[in-house]
Amino acid sequence: MSSISITMSPFFVLIILSLLSLSSSTSLDSKSTYIVHIKHQNKPDIYSTHHEWYTATLSSLSTIGSNSNPLLYTYTSSYNGFAASLTPQQVDELIKYDSVIGIYQDTLYQLHTTRTPEFLGLQTHSGLPIGLVNETLNKRLHNIIIGVLDTGVWPESKSFDDTGMPDIPKRWRGECESGKDFASSLCNKKLIGARSFSKGSYMAMRKKNDKGSAIVSNSPRDTEGHGTHTASTAAGSHVANASFYGYASGIARGMAPQARVATYKVCWEKGCFSSDILAGMESAIEDGVHVLSLSIGGLSGPYFQDAIAIGAFAAMKRGIFVSCSAGNSGPEPKSVANVAPWITTVGAGTLDRDFPAYAVLGNKDRYTGVSLYSGKGIGSEPVGLVYNKGVKSNQSSSICTPGSLDSKLVRGKVVVCDRGVNARVEKGVVVKKAGGVGMILANTAQNGEESVADRHVLPAVAVGEITGDKIREYVGSDPNPTVVLSFGGTVLNVKPAPVVAAFSSRGPNNLTPQILKPDVIGPGVNILAGWTGAVGPSTLPTDTGKSPFNIVSGTSMSCPHISGLAALIKAAHPKWSPSAIKSALMTTSYTVDNTNTTLRDSSVGAISTPWAHGAGHVDPQKALSPGLVYDASPNDYITFLCSLNYSLEHIQTIAQNPNVNCYRKFSDPGQLNYPSFSILFGSKNMVVRYRRTLTNVGDANSVYNVAVDGPSVVSISVKPSKLVFRKVHEKKRYTVTFVSKKGVAINDAFGSINWINSQHQVRSPIAFTWSK
């Protein structure tokens, strides 16, 4: 289902203080963390800072003790307000203050969890696309800072080696915090900053009678691996001879290996709380980052209640590009997260690299799956194969949940386990504990033909739904089913690729359907990157192995790919806005795979659509020279917000501007100058007309002609059909009209508008939806 300094009104401060003091007079269990939105401009002159004002405001609450201060965070850059630990009674009292606009309970977000550079065409030592390496661009990339909000960082990882890096950019205003097992000296010219924010998480754990042991020792150190993986994916240094237990061996590097990294630990054992996320975004903004990467999500409510959306708006206003993961709730429709139009929302696709493993059945049928198993195999002799549809302790043994398997039936055999409910690697642990010697992890309809490789605790092969059904049928029909498992290492140039991952969250956009989401897809399946030294690759307690790298899948992995690519574009075009960078990534994306066939969706094994892949799969080389861009300013996004029927105060909350008046608003949110189209037809709305503006970032005297593709049930007209740009940065408008035929029997369809000349294709996807 969004680090920033925050200024708050005096009575906000008093509220926070009174909440803290309440610990002496009120049960801790009755307290919760709240984010309080304040009329920032109302600060009385008697207070020198908003922090002082908020503290005084909280202390004025009748139920706040004299020795208590409930104020957790003061926000000024990412939000206008503060976070405090309050009782319901204190909230009721505080909401009556004139300076308080709204009070929102802290929200829990969740993480969305090196062949990649070659697959994307980033094949040079610098990480820059072939033909674009020059001294000036290299120097510019050294000045780009990527901020990563996640689980922290393992600074000893070779991915953060600073050999050859010049001095830290003067723009940088952040710091490297010390903490448990983390000295500030661990940062360097590559990893230039590391901070942690845990107050929201700590208060939530205390409320649940948890002692907060996981975060008592507040530290930027990554003990889970996720943050190290995402940070090194975005901008990891070159590491030779990298591999994961021999798999995916080669040189590991991030998308922008010359860029700087700053990490903000906002996610802890239980997840990521909005109060901590806002504090992390506040710091990142003030520290001077150019790009923000958040592989976090969870909220599907309005933008004014979404911490990520609000913080991202503040970042965008300051020219900071924000990339967020789309979520791992696919292939469920309308599951995409982080859909604010000022955020670049990233789905996941596969690479052309795989880790094949094989299952040969007793009937000689041979099936191919994937695996990262690196231990001793089961040999070349057939082993008994079992698939249990029975139930033990009210748990389905076909899913291999803990305690569900009968050791008498599985001992010495390979077990077929249906994917779902519990973690994939945990299923292997269950099989092993029951005496099984191997596992076939078989997809169901939910995951289709998606192949996700794991380092299992016993010989195991993961297969798609079609293969899984054939194996299940064989086990059920053969009186003595057997199997031989074997492993094929690493294979490159796999076809087709990319394929949209089944787990990648899908559109339509459930919050603002006139904005097509996700925006793009990037590599997010079986990604090799740096890892923590604190836990094993599977993160299971039984996994005692340690690896400096791990292979992980999720939109959490695709998001930092786009963050790193945005850094490359920012280095090449320092004056481009976040919207221009997003447009470049979207309009140059491709929608055909390496077999020159339309992208496919692994969940259904059929053709993918923009609901799954957005504008398409990113193409870094083309994105650096898109020809034209669809740009949008902060005021354009405010005009968009004014078209959503939000209250003026809610819009001012997001915009952090008390002077917003909504005198200008779009008649339709889809009027925003966005690089894609989402057209909604209804019985009384059969004609939709939008205007778009293109900015020439290519050569002077460029001429573009339009090419339109669409379903037969919709007529599409573009006027003018030719755009002539005499100057660089010149803007030209066009109007596109969509007319639906009557009696359309389908629910959705797709098309595109493509502005073309001899050098560029500026393509915008179109999604059509008919409401019945």
N, C-alpha and C positions, 0 to 999 in steps of 0.2 A: 503494500500500500504506500523529507527533504531535509579560519575561525573568525566568528564574527563578534565584534564588540557591540554591546547593547546599552542604550541609554534609557532610563526609566524615570517615571514621575516620582515625586517624593512619597506619595502615599503608596506607591508600588514598593518602594524600599521598605516602608513601614510594614507593609503586608508581609514581606519576606521575613523581616526580623521577628514579627510576632509569630510567624509560623514556626520559626526555629525555636523560639522560646517555648512554644507550645509543647515541646518535648517534655517539659517538666510538669505540665498541667494536663496534658492530653495524651491519650494512648497513642503510641507510635503507629499502631495498626490502623488508626483512623486517618492517617495522613497519606497524601498522594502528591506526586509532583505535577504541577500545573505550569503552563506557559501563559503569561499574562500580557496581553496586547495593550500598550499604553499610547495615549496621545502625546507623542514624543515632544511636541512643541510646547506643551503646557508646563514644563519644568519651571518651578518658581526660582526667582533669581537668588534666593537665599542659599540655594544648593549649587555648589560649584560643578558637580557632575551628576549625571543621571543615576549612577550607582548610589551616590549619597542620597538622592531623592527617593529612590526605591527602598533603600534601607529604612529611611525615616517613615515612609508610608507603611511598610510592613510592621514596624514597631508600634504604630499607632493603633493597630487592631486590638480590640479589647481582650482577645484571648491569647495574645503573644506575651510570653514571659519576659522579664527584664534581662535575662541572661541568654536569651535565645535569638538566633538570626536564621530565619528559614530561607534566605536568599541563596540560590544556587548559582545562577548565571545572570549577568547583565548583558543584554544584546543592544548594539548600536549600529553595526554594519549590516548584519544579516536580517535583522528584525528590530522593531521598535518595542521593547519590553524586557521582560525578565522571566526567569524560571524560579519557582519557589516550592518548598514542601509545605503543603497546607492541609487543613482539615476541611470538610464540607462546610462547617460553620464559618470558617475564615473566608472561604470562597464566596459564600453568600454575603458576607460583610463587605468584602473587597469589591465585588461587582457593582456595588452601589456608588462607588467613587466616580465622580464625573470624568476623571482622566482615564478610566479603564474602559477600553472598547470591548474587550472580550477575554474570557478565560477558558483555556482548553487543556484537558487532561493530557499528560504525557502519553505519546503514542509509541508502540513498539514496532520497529521495522526489522526486517530480516535480510541477511546476506543472500545474494542470488548466486548460489554456487552449484626445436625451434625451427620447427619447420615453418612457422608462420611468416617470418620476413620473406623467405623465398617465395612462398605461395602468393604473397601480396606484391611481389616484384621489388622488394627492398633487399637487393642482393649485394650492395657494396659494403665495404668495411664500416663506413660511417652510418649505415642504416638508411641513407637517402637513396631514392630511386635512381637507377642508372640514367646518366645524362643530366642529372641535377646536382652533381657534386661540385662545389666550388668553395673557395676559402671563405667568401663572404657568408654564404649560407651556413657553413659549418660554425662560424663564429656566432651567427645569430642563434643557432640552436643551442649553443652553450649558455645563452642568456634566457632560455625558456625554462620556466619552472612549472612542473606538474604537481598539483596537490592531490593526494589520494586519501580519501576518508574510508577507513576500513578497520581491520583488527590490529593495526600497528605494523611493525617492521622488525625483521631479524637483521640487524645492521652488519653482522659478520658475513652475510651472504656475498659471494663473489660478484653477484649481480650489481652490487653497489660499490664496487671498486672504483676509485677516483683517479687511477693512473692516467696521466696526460691531461687531466681536466684543469682549465685555467681557474683563476680566482673566482670566488662566489660573486654573482652579479650584485651591483650596488643597489639594485631594486629590492633585494631581499631584506625584509625587516623581521623575519621570524627567528626562532631559536630552537635549539636542541635541548629538550628538558631531560634532566636526570631523574631516575626512579629506580625501583628495585631491579637489580641486574641490568641496569641501563645507565651508563655514564654518558654525560653530554659529549665527551671526547670521541664517542663512537660515530658521531656524524663526521662528514668529510666534505669534499668539494663536489661529490656526486649526491650523497644523501645529506642535503643541507639543513634539513629540519625534521624534528620528530616531537610530537606533542600527544597528550592523552586527555580525554574528557570522560569522566565516569560518574559524575554526581547524580545524574538521572538514573543510571543503572543501579548505582549503589543504594539510592533511596527506595527503588522498586524492590530490590532484594531484601532490604531491611523490613519493608512492609509485609513481605511474605515469610517473615521470620527466618530468613536466610542470613547468615552472619556476614554475607558479602565477601567470603574468603577469596573468591575469584578476582576481586578488584580492590581488596584492602590495600594491597601494594600497588598503587597506581603507577603505571609505567608505560612508555611507548612501545615496549617490547612485544612482539607478536608471538603468542604462545599457541596460536591456532593454525597459522600458515596462510590463511586466505589473504591477508593484507600484503604479505611478502610476495605472494604469487601475483596479485594484481599490480603492485607497484613495479615489479621487475618486468611484467608484461608490457607496461606502458613505456618504461624508459630504462630497463636494465642494461648494464654495461655488457660488452662482449665477454663471454666465458667459453674458453675452448674446452673440448672434450666433455661437454655436458651430456648427461643422460639420466634416465630413471631406471636403475638396475639393468643397464644395457639397452633399454628401449630409447628410441628417438635420439640417438647419439649424434653429436655434432656441435656446432657453435650455438650457444644460447644468447639471445640478445633481445632487448625490447624494441618497440616500434620507433622510439626516438632515443637511441643509446647515448647521444651527446647531450641530452637535456638533463636538467636537475630534477631531483625528487624531494618532496616534502610530504611526510606522512602524518596523519591525524587519526589517532586511535579513538574511535567513537563506538565501536562494537565490542561487546564482551560476551561472556558465556551464554547469557540469556537472549542476546540480540542487540539491537541498536535503538536507543531511545531518542525521541525527537529533540528533547532538551539538549542532549549531548551532541546530536548531529548539528543543530543550529550553532552550538558553541564552537564546534569544529569548523563549520563553514565561516563563522565570524572570524576566527583566527586566520584561516586560509586567505580570506579576502584582505585582511589587514596586513598579512605577511608579504603579500605581493605575488601570489601565484598567477599564472596565465591560463592554466587549464585546471579544472576540477573534475576528478573521476570518482564516481560513487556507484559501487556495485551493490546497492542497497535499495530495498523497496518494500511495499506492503500496503500503503494507504490508497484507497480508491475514492476518497471523499473530495469535496470541493477544494480548490487551490488554496483558499484562505485558511484551511485547516491542515495543509500539507507542509510540514517543515522543510522538506527537500525542495518543493516548488517555490516556497517563499525565499529560502536561502539562495536558490539558483537565480531567482529574479534579481536579487541584490548583487549577485556576482555578475550577471549579464549586464547590468547597468554600468558596471565598472570595466566592461570589456573582457570579462573572463568567460571562456568557453566551458560549458558544463555538459559532461557526458554521463548518462545513467543507464544501468541495465534495464531491459524490458521486463525481466522476471522469468521464472522457470515454471510457470503454471500452464504451459502449452500441453497439448494442442487445444485446450479449452478456449472457445471464442470469448472475446471481450475480457481477456485476462491480462492484457498488457498494462504495466505499471509505469509510473513516471512520465505521464503523457502531456505535461505542460509544454506548450509550443516553443518556449524559450530554452527547453532542455533537448539535447539530442538523445533520442531513445534508441537503444541498441539491442537487436535480437542476435541469435546465434546460428552459425552454420558450421559445416564440417571443413576439414582440410583435405588435401589430396595425399594424406599420410594415414596409414592404418597399421594396426597391430593384429594380424590375423591369427586365429587359432582354429583348430579343426576337430570335428566330432565325426568319427566313422562308426556307424551303427552296425549291429550284427547282420543286417540284411545287405551290407556293403554300401549303403547310401552314405555319401560324404557331404557334410555341411560345413560351411565356413562361418565363423563368428569372430569375436575379438577378445583379447585378454592381455593383461600386463603381468601375468603370473611369471615369477622368475625362479621358483624353487625346483625341486626334483619332481619329475612327472610320474605318471602311474604306469609307465612302461608301454610296450607294444602289444601286450596280450589283452584280449577283450575282458572287460570288467562288467559285472552286473549293473543294470540301469533300472532305476525305480522312480516312479512319479506317483505321489500319494494325494488322492483327492479326499481322503478321510479326514476326520477331525479329532484332535486330541486337546483336551483342556479348553474347548471352545475356540481353538485357533486352527486356521486352515494350514495343514501341513504342506499343501501345494505351494504356499507362499513362503514356507520355511521361516516362520517367525519363531522367536525363542520359545523353547519348550514344546514345539508342535510336532517334532519328529519322533518316531518310535525307533529307538536304536536297534531293536530286533529286526526291523525291516530294512534299515539303511546301512548297517555296519558292513564295511568292506565294499560298498557299492558307490556308484556315481548317482547323485540325486538331481532330478529336474526340479528347479524352483521357479515359480512364476515371479516375474518382476512386480514390485509394488509393495506398499504399506511400510516395510522396514528397509533400511539401507541395503544397497546391493552387496557390499562387502560383508555386512553383518550376516547375510544369508549363508555365506560360506563358513562363517564362524559357527553358526547353528549346525550346519551339516557336519563339520569337523567334530564338534562336541558330541554329536550323536553317533560317531564312528564312521561316517562316510569318508570316502577317499577322493572324491571329486564332485564337481557340480556343473550342470548346464543351466545357466540363467536365461530363461526364455521370456521374451517380451510378450505382452498382451496387447489388446487393441489400443490401450492408452498410449503406448510408446511406439507402436507400429514397427517400422524397420530401422529405427534409430539404433546405432551401435555406439555404446559408451564403454571404453576399456577401463578396467580396474586392476589394481594389484591385489589379488585375492590371497587368502591364507592357505589355500589348497588349490590343486589344479582345477581350473574353471574356465569355461567358455561361455561368453554372452552371445546370444543369437536374436534375430528379429522375430516378429510375430509369425510370419509365414513359416519360417524354419521351425520355430517353436511348436507350432501346431502339428507339423509333420512328425517331429520327434515325440510329442505327446501321443499322437495317434499310433506311432510304432510301439511305444511302451504298452499302450492299452491293448494292442492286438497280438503281440508276440508273447508266447508263453515263457520265453526265456530271453528277454531283451538284454543286449550287451552294447558296450561302446568302448572306443579307444580315443583318448584325447591327446592332441599334440599341439605344439606352439610354433608359430612361424616368424617371430621377431618383428622387425620393422619393415614396412613396404611403402615405397614412395610412388608418386604419380598414379594414385588410385583414381578411378573414374566410376561414376560421375562425381565431381566435386566443383563447387560446394553444393551441399544439400542442406536445406533448412532443418535444424534440430527439432525433434518432436517436443522437447521440453520448452523450447523458446515460446514465450507468451505471445498471444495473438490479439489482433484487433478484431472487430472495430473498437475504436476509442469509446469507452463506456461513459466517459466524463464529458468530452466535447466531441461528438461524432463527426463534426465538420472538419476536424483535424485528423489526417491519416497518421496512424501510429501502428507499429514502430516506424522509425525513420529509415534505418538501414539495418543490415546484418553484417557481422564480422566473424572471424574465427572464434569459436567457442566450444568446440568438442575436442577432447583429448589434447589439451594445451600444456606444453612443457614450460615451466617457469620456476623461479626460485621458491624455496620453502623454508619453514622454520626448523630450527634444531631442537625445538621443545617437544614435539610430538611426532609420531610416525605418520607416513603418508595417508593412511586411512583415517587417522584421528581416533580410531577405536582404542580403548584401554589395552586391548590385547596386542596391539601393534607396537612392538618395541623397536622396530627397525627405524633407522634414521637415514634420510636422503637429503642432500642439498637442493634437489629439484624434485618436483612432483608433476604428474600429469593429471589435470583436473578439467572438468567440463561444467558449463553453465553460462548464462548471460553475464555472470560475474567476470568471466574470462573474455568475452567479446567486448565488453564495455571499455576496459583499459587499452585494447587495441585501437579503438577509435580515439581515445584520449591521446595516445601517442601520435596518431596520425594528425590530429588537430594541432599538436605541438609542431609537427613538421610544417604544416600549412602556415601556422602563425609565424614561424621562423622565416618562411619564404615571403610572407605578406604581412608584415608587422602591423599595418594599419587596418587590416580587415576586421570587421566586427564578428562576434560569435555567430550571428545569423548568416553572414557571408561564408564563413567556414563551414557551417552546417550545409548550406546550399551547395557548396562545391563538392562536399562528400556525397550528397544525395543525387544531384543531377548527373554526376559522372559514374554512378554505380552501375553495375551490370546485372542483367537478369537471365543470362545464359551460363551454363556450366562448361567444364573443359571438354565436353563432347559436342559443344555448340548446340545444346538443347536447352529449352527453357528450364529454369531452376525447378527442382523437385522438392517435395515436402516429405521428410522421412516418416512422418506420423501416418500418412495415408499412401505413400508410395506413388503419389500422383503429382500433377503440376502444382507448384506453389503459387500463391497469390500475394498481392501487396498487404493483405491482412497478416501474413506471416513474414514476408521479407521487406516490407516497406518499399523504398525506392529501389532496393536491390543490394547486392554485395559490394562493399567499398572497393574502390580502385585507386590507390594512393597516387600513382603516376598521373592519372588523368585529373584527379582532384586538385593537384597543384597548379593546373592550368585549365580551369573549367570554361573559360571564354566569357560566360555570363553568370551572374548570381542574382538570386532573389534575396534582397537585403531587407532587414526590418530593424527599426529603432526601438528603444524602450517605450517611447510614446505610442508606437504602433501596437505594442503588446498591451498597453493600457487601454487603447481604443478597443482592442479585442476583448479585454476583461469587461469593459463597459457594455459589451453586447451580450453578456452572460446572465443578466438579471440579478447580479450580486448587489448587495447594498453598497452605498458609497463608502461606508466605513470599511467594509471587507475589501474593496478594491484598493483603498488607501493602505490597508494592512499589507497587501502584496507589494504595492508600488513603493511603500515607505515614503509616501508623499501626501501630507495633509491637504495640499492644494489641488489634488485631482478633483475635477468636477464633472467629468463625463459629458461635457457639452458636445463632444465628438464621439460617436460610437458607430460601429458597423451595423448595418441592417441584418447581417448574418455573420456569425463568427468565422465562417469560411472565407470572408473577404480579406482576412489577414494575408499579407504578401508571403505566402508559404510555398515551398518548392514542390508541394504535392497537392492533390485535390481529393476531397471526399464529398461526394454529391449525394444529397438526401432527397429522394423523390417521395411524394405522397399523393393521395387522391386529389388534393387541392393545390398541389405544388408540382407541376409537371415541367416547369421551366426554371432553370437555375442559371444565373449569370454572375460571373466573377470577373474582376479586373486584377491584373497582375502587373508588376513593374520589374523590369530586368535592368541590371547595371552591367555595363561593358567593362570587364577586367582583362580583356584580351587586347588585340591590336586595334589601332584606329582604323577607320574606314572598313569596318567589318559588316558583312551583310548576312543575315540569317533568314532562312525560310522555314515555315512551320510544316510539320508532318503530324497528322492526327491518326490515332488508332483507337477504335472503340467498338462496343457491341452493336449489332444491327438494330437493336431496339432504342438506341439513343442517337440523335443527330448532334454533331459537335461542330460548331463554327467558331473560327478564330479571326478576329479583326484587329489590326491588319494581319495579313498572312506573311508579310515580309517586314523585318526590322533592320533599319540601316543606322549604324552607329558611326558617326564621323569622328568622335573623340573617345579617348580612354576615360572611363568613369561616367560616360554619358548614360542617361536613363531613358528607357522607352517603355511605354505602356501598351498593353494589349487587353482586349476583352474577349472572353470565351463564354459561349452560350451553349448550355446543354438542354436538349429538349427530349423528354421521354415520350415514347409512343404510349397510347392508351392500352389498358388491359394487359400489361406486362405480367407474365406468370412466374418470373424468377425473382429471387430475393436479392441477389447481388450480381455484379459484373465488373469488368475491369478494362482499362485502356491506358492511353498515355498521350501526352503532348510533347513533341520533340522539336526544339529549335536547332537547325542544322546548317553548318557551312562546311567548307572543305577541311577545317581543322577541328571542329568541335561538334559534339552532340549534347545538347542541354535538355535532358529528359526529365519530365515530371509524370509520375504515376497517377492514375485516376481510379478511384474506387466508387462504384455506384451502388446505392442501397435503396430498395423500394419498401416502404412501409405499407402494410395491407390494412 
